[in-house]
Amino acid sequence: MDIGMLWLDADPRVDVGAKIAKAATYYRDKYGRTPTLCFLHPATGGDMCPNRVGALEVRTSRSVLLHHFWLGVGQTEGGRALRQAA
């Protein structure tokens, strides 16, 4: 994923999966595409970080700031963006 949307949600009362789902809904409404990939800091995900939220793949990366979620459309091995209906 080269381009994506960065989402901040530091509310400690909300589950990480719910935060990702909310960010994905916003992304779909704003850009007209459903994101397929989400990166977050390992500490944001915690011990119970989900691997998937619906059809969205979730990965951790230390390069993403705490409490931030980087969402976008993942790429295939050939470098083309994955196609998914909004």
C-alpha positions in Angstrom: 0.0 0.0 0.0 1.6 3.3 -1.1 -1.3 5.7 -0.5 -3.8 5.6 2.3 -5.8 7.6 4.9 -4.4 8.2 8.4 -7.0 8.0 11.1 -6.5 9.0 14.7 -8.7 7.4 17.5 -7.2 7.5 21.0 -10.5 6.8 22.9 -9.6 4.1 25.5 -13.2 3.1 25.9 -13.6 1.8 22.4 -12.3 -1.6 21.2 -9.6 -1.6 18.5 -11.8 -3.6 16.1 -14.6 -1.0 16.5 -12.1 1.8 15.8 -10.9 0.1 12.6 -14.5 -0.5 11.5 -15.4 3.2 12.0 -12.3 4.3 10.1 -13.1 1.9 7.3 -16.7 3.2 7.0 -15.4 6.8 6.8 -12.8 5.8 4.2 -15.5 4.1 2.0 -17.9 7.1 2.3 -15.2 9.6 1.5 -13.3 7.8 -1.3 -16.0 5.5 -2.7 -13.9 2.4 -2.3 -13.7 -0.1 0.5 -10.2 -0.3 2.1 -8.7 -3.8 2.1 -5.7 -3.2 4.4 -5.1 -1.4 7.8 -1.7 -0.8 9.5 -1.5 0.1 13.2 1.3 0.3 15.8 1.7 -3.0 17.8 1.0 -1.2 21.0 -2.3 0.3 19.6 -3.4 -3.2 18.7 -2.4 -4.7 22.1 -2.3 -8.4 22.9 -5.7 -9.0 21.3 -5.1 -7.3 18.0 -7.4 -8.8 15.3 -6.0 -10.1 12.1 -9.1 -9.1 10.2 -12.0 -6.8 10.8 -14.7 -7.9 8.3 -12.9 -8.2 5.0 -10.2 -5.7 6.1 -6.8 -7.2 6.7 -5.1 -5.8 9.8 -1.3 -5.7 10.2 1.0 -4.0 12.7 3.9 -1.7 11.9 6.2 0.3 14.2 6.3 3.0 11.6 2.6 3.9 12.3 2.1 6.3 15.3 0.4 5.2 18.4 -3.5 5.4 18.2 -3.3 5.9 14.4 -4.7 3.7 11.7 -3.4 3.7 8.1 -6.1 2.4 5.8 -6.0 1.9 2.1 -6.3 -0.6 -0.7 -3.6 -3.3 -0.6 -1.7 -4.4 -3.7 -1.2 -7.8 -5.3 2.2 -9.3 -6.1 2.0 -7.7 -9.6 1.6 -4.3 -8.1 -2.0 -3.6 -9.1 -4.4 -2.4 -6.5 -6.9 -5.1 -5.3 -10.3 -4.4 -6.8 -13.2 -4.5 -4.4 -16.7 -3.1 -4.7 -17.7 -0.3 -2.4 
